[in-house]
Amino acid sequence: MNRKYFGIILLFMIDAATVFTALQGAIFLRKDILPYFLEFPEFPQIDITFFWWVFPVWLFFFAYEGLYTKRFSFWDEVKILWKVVFFSTLGVFTILYLGKIGEQVSRTVLVVMGVISFPLLPVVRINAKKLLIFMGLLKRKVLILGAGKTGELIFNALKRDKNLGLNVVGFLDDDPEKIGNRIGGIKIHAGVDKAQKYIGRCGIQDVVIAMPGCEKEKFISLINNLQHKARNILLIPDLFGITVLGTNLQHFFQEQIIGLEVKNNLAQPANILMKKLFDLIVSCVFLIVLSIPMIIIAILIKINSKGPAIFSQERRGKNDKPFRCYKFRTMYNDAEPRLNGLLETSDKARDEWNQHWKLKNDPRITKTGRFLRQTSLDELPQIFNVLKGNMSLVGPRPVTKREITEYYKEHAGLCFCVPPGITGLWQVSGRSNTGYEYRIALDSWYVRNWNLWLDIVILLRTIKEVFRKEGAY
């Protein structure tokens, strides 16, 4: 049997086993745990055989969403799996309604199954895929045409996201100066026009055309010649920096042309309302869950040094409107004299301060404060800023008027057309290890590409960064 199809069959079996596990766990909770806390009606039977019809519904949505035919990046696959959970649960309840059998089936089991599946499916499936890719069962060979900067960028992207299972085996280029060199250990071969030969000889299924400077006629000829030789062709146009999330492809068949439709997601009132509701609901949940830890942190701050547990600083918000940004106090009361003394005596500290506005060995920071900064727990009081409406959970970094004047300049209008965030792309992309130009680029990219899923991904990545304590000081 073909290794690819064998890998797909194994993945299908793993999905079925995961659905079975979620259903069995839901039945166990309904029968043996939940009755101790809540009263439920009695059903004649609550066992796995009674719910056999659930499996076809769930596995149908796995196939419908292309989870056995398409390649997804890590976060896109998580999003698709959560869609499968939602629509599968909705589909099961639709069958109950249309079949008028709702009174005969424990709906609690079906709801609990969906709740269990939200964390279980991504964890099991993505790790199972990693194992199958490592075994070579779901891995596909990729040939990149073009060994310039664009080719190197796409190579790094494919190498970074191992969930795609795409293995670059070679580069082709017509530039004599690049022939024989290597990118990431992969050799650059001569002759873009020899791609068909390599596809047949090496069993290559995917081709990436990363030649933004290629002549139009040659570019079209390459695509037409390779379209029926390779399984997939990925075109990388010379359009770096434009919006990518939510950009749609428009077809004009009679004229044989295509167009990119770029949307301003944050200009749509429904999206603005969705973001505000998301901020409000999630912030309330965070406040309830984190209230006791926040009280403990406040007590430790008071014990460790004199002064209030929470302080505020002026920051610039949406449309350059000033607001008071709350944080746990991490510095001594005589912080400014300590800083000025260090900057006057140390050129290294002064250069670091001018570049980052932060110091790794800051004499102003208390022992408790250093831990709070390393874990970003000092920013927890900003939940109150979100509830007040002058900040968002995710957004550009809150800055001072001086930072806008000296660094953001003409980019300020774009970056701060939305409220600043407790976290953002900067915090999950190296955080304090990045310079101002990169921070501004990240803030601009976030605003141009905003969607709700991007906010969710950044929040999840922030949790990971907090535990790693990387780049914060």
Secondary structure, DSSP 4 states (H G I P E B T S, - for coil): --HHHHHHHHHHHHHHHHHHHHHHHHHHIIIIIGGGTS-----S--SGGGGTTHHHHHHHHHHHTTTTT----HHHHHHHHHHHHHHHHHHHHHHHHHHT-GGGS-HHHHHHHHHHHHHHHHHHHHHHHHHHHHTTSS-EEEEEE--SHHHHHHHHHHHH-GGG-EEEEEEEE--TTTTT-EETTEEEEE-GGGHHHHHHHHT--EEEE--TTS-HHHHHHHHHHHTTTSSEEEE--S-TTS--TT-EEEEETTTTEEEEE---GGGSHHHHHHHHHHHHHHHHHHHHHHHHHHHHHHHHHHHHSSS-SEEEEEEE-GGG-EEEEEEE--B-TTHHHHHHHHHHH-HHHHHHHHHHS--TT-TTB-HHHHHHHHHTGGGTTHHHHHHHTS-EEESSPPB-HHHIIIIIGGGHHHHTSS--EEE-TTTTTTGGGS-HHHHHHHHHHHHHT--HHHHHHHHHHHHHHHHHT-S--
